[in-house]
Amino acid sequence: MNIGMAKKPPKIVLDTNILISALIYGGKPEKIYNLVLDKQLISVTSPILLSELTEILIKKFKFELSRIKRLEKIIKNNFIIVNPSKIISLLKDDDDNRVLEAAIEGKCTYIVTGDSDLLDLVNFKNIKIATPDVFLSNLLID
């Protein structure tokens, strides 16, 4: 898929649930992840979000350390890693607040997530919050 943009690629945060879906199940999350790897999208993350990702992959999906190390290298080479300076306490789940913090720090235009609490916000400080399906549809329109 070539999104054919003349302007800079959009900056996005892929929530942990989207990265896990991309790595384990494929589908639209994998399509978005591959667009990041192809440099058609710029993805932003933070050390705390990476820590959450690796913890879930190890505990729930039994990823071996060698596979985690390969994934960390891929992310470090293809994602912008930010260290948020502002603490957000908007949502009851702190993990969701960490996603918002990374998106603000990275000056993102989108958060792609399957999390209903984040999706309920629809928009946060001019950052659109969307499912993979809606994001891909919007990407072709924006």
Buried (B, 14 or more C-beta within 10 A) or exposed (E): EEBEEEEEBBBBBBBBBBBBBBBEEEEBBBBBBBBBBEEBBBBBBBEBBBEBBBEBBBEEEEBEEEBBEEBEEEBEEBBBBBEBEEEBEEBEEEBBBBBBBBBBBBEBBBBBBBBEBBBEBEEBEEBBBBBBEBBBEBBEEE
